[in-house]
């Protein structure tokens, strides 16, 4: 297979699947206005992509082996493109969310299939280039997403946020015959579809309860919450009894790896929700245009890219536990810095806090590299998938959690007679404080978890090589 075309396919796929996490945020106010959607429904435009992505990712890798690269990539690309077109033409919130679900399901197949091209089409030197290219595309998508979404919303309409996916899909489809093989892996194990359905359904119910609770704070929202937790508990019990569990028992028993998943979850719960609501605040409270609303988030991505090259040297001096701990504390400091000045309706006072959030997030990259060092090679693919799934899950739940806090506080302020803009700003400040507390909790956990010594170093290609810091959802 042609190495250059393989690298191009991998780069385009990494870019567009990551872009769909970040590009929507700047268009949310326009979408809400045109489709008459409330804040709770708007959250599902983002959650609808992330939760299916996270839930299906672990079994998708097995299905790639069973169906072959070309079949999986071809089907995933067509579904992703059709979801994008449907989203662009959507006239109701239900149709838009359904289109996003289709895109999330498709992305779950695309990611492991694209990474498999690095293993099968490239030699060791080219594979290292491919992994670096994947990382770079994640960072570029993170940086460009909010601004590109704002540009498209302001000058062409929010529908083009979704239509913009189509050219990427078409290019990759044209290149597919020259890059993806049709062979299938003999003896590939059967995917644990039942376990996947259980955990995904449970997570959807928990997210629905969190979004609904923030919307009107009714005790009735306890029903889906209890239902979701029950399904997750059923999944856990089933995993303990299964002969071939969805998550290998060796990974579950590894403290460093499970700790990394928990720390990454706390990071995403705090930061991802804030990123989703920031363009909304900038437009409704600060009066910025869609472009101006998304542009400040580029500073976070710039800070990530500026600090990331220094992380290996910092980790050598401080160790992974202190590096990740310091990074999360810096993120918390940045969130609090924005909270302190949030009453000022201007962008410049927010810049130091945004830069701190980006710089601190870069220091969390050992969450991936160090945790994978202690994993046996036969579990490397599953471990990488778990880290990616954890990233998407934390993003979805972060939108739901911060949205619940923001919406509840905003509703209380509106009941007191406050105007919409100031009420939203107060809710956003409360969300910032909750997010900072989550980051501090993650810092404490990281300090304990990463004290365990690494036993081995493995050359693993992972979607997380940019670190859990590649998140601006």
RAPETA-V302653 format. One record per residue. N is the residue number from 0. SS is DSSP state (@ for helix, = for strand, . for the rest). PSI is psi in whole degrees, -180 to 180 (none if undefined). OMEGA is omega in whole degrees, -180 to 180 (999 if undefined). Layout:
n-><N N>
ss-><SS SS>
psi-><PSI PSI>
omega-><OMEGA OMEGA>
This chain:
n-><0 1 2 3 4 5 6 7 8 9 10 11 12 13 14 15 16 17 18 19 20 21 22 23 24 25 26 27 28 29 30 31 32 33 34 35 36 37 38 39 40 41 42 43 44 45 46 47 48 49 50 51 52 53 54 55 56 57 58 59 60 61 62 63 64 65 66 67 68 69 70 71 72 73 74 75 76 77 78 79 80 81 82 83 84 85 86 87 88 89 90 91 92 93 94 95 96 97 98 99 100 101 102 103 104 105 106 107 108 109 110 111 112 113 114 115 116 117 118 119 120 121 122 123 124 125 126 127 128 129 130 131 132 133 134 135 136 137 138 139 140 141 142 143 144 145 146 147 148 149 150 151 152 153 154 155 156 157 158 159 160 161 162 163 164 165 166 167 168 169 170 171 172 173 174 175 176 177 178 179 180 181 182 183 184 185 186 187 188 189 190 191 192 193 194 195 196 197 198 199 200 201 202 203 204 205 206 207 208 209 210 211 212 213 214 215 216 217 218 219 220 221 222 223 224 225 226 227 228 229 230 231 232 233 234 235 236 237 238 239 240 241 242 243 244 245 246 247 248 249 250 251 252 253 254 255 256 257 258 259 260 261 262 263 264 265 266 267 268 269 270 271 272 273 274 275 276 277 278 279 280 281 282 283 284 285 286 287 288 289 290 291 292 293 294 295 296 297 298 299 300 301 302 303 304 305 306 307 308 309 310 311 312 313 314 315 316 317 318 319 320 321 322 323 324 325 326 327 328 329 330 331 332 333 334 335 336 337 338 339 340 341 342 343 344 345 346 347 348 349 350 351 352 353 354 355 356 357 358 359 360 361 362 363 364 365 366 367 368 369 370 371 372 373 374 375 376 377 378 379 380 381 382 383 384 385 386 387 388 389 390 391 392 393 394 395 396 397 398 399 400 401 402 403 404 405 406 407 408 409 410 411 412 413 414 415 416 417 418 419 420 421 422 423 424 425 426 427 428 429 430 431 432 433 434 435 436 437 438 439 440 441 442 443 444 445 446 447 448 449 450 451 452 453 454 455 456 457 458 459 460 461 462 463 464 465 466 467 468 469 470 471 472>
ss-><. . @ @ @ @ @ @ @ @ @ @ @ @ @ @ @ @ @ @ @ @ . . @ @ @ @ @ @ @ @ @ @ @ . . . @ @ @ @ @ @ @ @ @ @ @ @ @ @ @ @ @ @ @ @ @ @ @ @ @ @ @ @ @ . @ @ @ @ @ @ @ @ @ @ @ @ @ @ @ @ @ @ @ @ @ . . . @ @ @ @ @ @ @ @ @ @ @ @ @ @ @ @ @ @ @ @ @ @ @ @ @ @ @ @ @ . . @ @ @ @ @ @ @ @ @ @ @ @ @ @ @ @ @ @ @ @ @ @ @ @ @ @ @ @ @ @ @ @ . . . @ @ @ @ @ @ @ @ @ @ @ @ @ @ @ @ @ @ . . . . . . . . . . . . . . . . @ @ @ @ @ @ @ @ @ @ @ @ @ @ @ @ @ @ @ @ @ @ @ @ . . @ @ @ @ @ @ @ @ @ @ @ @ @ @ @ @ @ @ @ @ @ @ @ . . . . . . . @ @ @ @ . . @ @ @ @ @ @ @ @ @ @ @ @ @ @ @ @ @ @ @ @ @ @ @ @ @ @ @ @ @ @ . . . . . @ @ @ @ @ @ . . @ @ @ @ @ @ @ @ @ @ @ . . @ @ @ @ @ @ @ @ @ @ @ @ @ @ @ @ @ @ @ @ @ @ @ @ @ @ @ @ @ @ @ . . . . . . @ @ @ @ @ @ @ @ @ @ @ @ @ @ @ . . . @ @ @ @ @ @ @ @ . . . @ @ @ @ @ @ @ @ @ @ @ @ @ @ @ @ @ @ @ @ @ @ @ @ @ @ @ @ @ @ @ @ @ @ @ @ @ @ @ . . . . @ @ @ @ @ @ @ @ @ @ @ @ @ @ @ @ @ @ @ @ @ @ @ @ @ @ @ @ @ @ . . . . . . . . . . . . . . . . . . . . . . . .>
psi-><145 124 -42 -43 -36 -46 -37 -44 -45 -43 -47 -42 -44 -41 -49 -36 -32 -38 -36 -14 -31 -26 -25 -31 -45 -21 -6 -45 -41 -41 -46 -39 -47 -36 3 51 141 175 -37 -43 -38 -33 -32 -17 -34 -47 -36 -25 -43 -43 -47 -37 -50 -43 -36 -14 -39 -33 -18 -37 -41 -39 -30 -43 -38 -35 -20 155 -50 -43 -43 -47 -42 -49 -42 -42 -43 -45 -42 -45 -43 -39 -39 -45 -44 -40 -40 -34 0 138 -4 161 -38 -43 -40 -44 -40 -40 -38 -36 -44 -43 -40 -43 -42 -41 -33 -30 -36 -42 -55 -32 -41 -43 -30 -27 -34 -37 -37 -26 -14 151 -179 -41 -44 -33 -39 -41 -42 -42 -41 -41 -41 -47 -46 -40 -37 -45 -42 -42 -39 -43 -42 -24 -60 -42 -43 -41 -40 -42 -47 -42 -41 -39 -25 -18 151 -23 -31 -13 -39 -42 -27 -17 -29 -45 -38 -45 -44 -42 -45 -38 -39 -38 -13 -46 -28 -2 -29 131 165 -5 154 152 121 139 13 135 155 138 144 72 -38 -45 -40 -44 -43 -52 -37 -44 -40 -43 -38 -43 -40 -44 -42 -40 -42 -44 -45 -36 -41 -29 -43 1 37 146 -18 -21 -9 -25 -55 -31 -47 -38 -44 -44 -35 -42 -39 -40 -39 -43 -45 -43 -39 -39 -39 -31 -17 142 -39 84 157 -40 115 141 -29 -35 -39 -37 -8 109 -42 -44 -49 -34 -39 -41 -43 -42 -43 -36 -44 -41 -50 -36 -38 -53 -43 -41 -40 -43 -38 -41 -10 -49 -35 -45 -45 -33 -48 -31 -41 -12 25 160 168 -39 -49 -29 -36 -23 -41 -27 -18 -31 -36 -46 -39 -43 -39 -49 -30 -36 -30 -43 -24 -9 -44 -40 -40 -41 -34 -38 -41 -21 157 -35 -43 -33 -50 -42 -48 -41 -45 -35 -37 -40 -46 -41 -42 -42 -43 -35 -40 -38 -39 -35 10 -20 -12 117 53 155 -44 -41 -18 -17 -47 -42 -42 -40 -38 -40 -44 -46 -43 -38 -37 -35 -7 2 -29 -14 -37 -59 -45 -39 -32 -20 -28 6 136 147 -34 -17 8 -42 -45 -41 -43 -41 -40 -41 -41 -44 -40 -38 -47 -41 -45 -34 -47 -48 -29 -43 -43 -45 -53 -35 -39 -44 -50 -47 -41 -45 -40 -43 -40 -41 -38 -39 -27 -4 6 154 164 -45 -54 -36 -42 -41 -39 -42 -39 -40 -43 -40 -40 -42 -44 -43 -41 -39 -40 -40 -40 -41 -41 -37 -43 -43 -42 -38 -32 -45 -45 12 -21 132 142 143 -26 161 128 138 84 133 124 149 -11 11 -18 -5 165 -5 -12 59 115 62 none>
omega-><-179 -176 -179 179 177 180 179 179 180 -179 -180 180 178 -177 -172 179 176 -180 -178 172 -169 -172 -174 -172 -177 180 -176 179 179 178 -180 -180 -175 -177 179 -179 176 -174 -179 180 180 179 -178 174 177 -179 -179 176 -170 -175 175 176 -178 -174 -175 -169 -175 178 -178 179 177 180 175 179 -176 -175 -176 -177 -173 179 -179 -180 180 179 180 -180 179 179 180 180 178 176 179 179 179 178 180 -179 -176 178 177 178 -179 180 -180 180 178 178 179 177 178 179 179 177 180 -179 179 176 -176 -174 179 179 178 180 178 177 178 -178 -171 -172 -170 173 -173 -180 179 179 177 177 180 179 178 179 177 179 -179 -180 175 -179 -180 178 177 -177 -173 -173 -178 -179 179 177 178 179 -179 -180 -174 -171 -179 -176 -174 179 -177 170 -179 178 -178 177 -169 179 178 -179 -178 180 -179 178 178 -178 -171 -178 -178 -175 -174 179 180 -177 179 -179 178 178 177 -175 -180 -180 180 -174 -180 179 180 180 -180 -175 180 178 177 -179 178 180 178 178 180 179 -180 179 -180 179 178 -175 -178 174 179 177 179 179 177 -178 177 178 179 177 179 179 178 179 178 177 176 177 -179 178 179 179 -179 -177 -173 176 176 -177 178 177 -179 -176 179 179 -180 -177 -178 -173 -178 -177 180 176 178 177 -179 180 179 178 179 178 -177 178 -179 -169 -173 178 178 180 -179 -175 -178 177 178 178 -177 179 -173 -176 -179 177 -179 174 177 178 -180 -179 -178 -173 -179 -180 175 180 178 -180 178 179 177 -177 -180 -174 -175 180 -179 -175 179 179 179 -179 178 -178 -173 -172 -177 -177 180 180 180 178 179 179 -179 177 176 176 178 178 178 178 179 178 177 -179 -177 -176 -174 178 179 -175 180 -179 -173 179 -179 -173 179 180 179 178 178 178 179 -179 178 179 178 -179 178 -179 175 174 180 -171 -176 -179 179 -179 -174 -178 176 -173 -178 178 -174 -179 179 180 178 178 178 179 178 179 178 178 180 179 -180 178 -179 -179 176 177 -179 -176 -180 176 178 179 -178 -176 -180 -180 178 179 179 179 177 177 178 178 180 175 -175 -178 178 179 177 180 178 177 179 177 177 177 177 -179 177 179 179 178 178 179 179 177 177 179 179 180 -180 -179 179 -173 -171 174 180 -178 175 -177 -177 179 -177 178 -174 173 -175 176 -179 -176 172 177 174 178 -178 -175 172 -168 999>
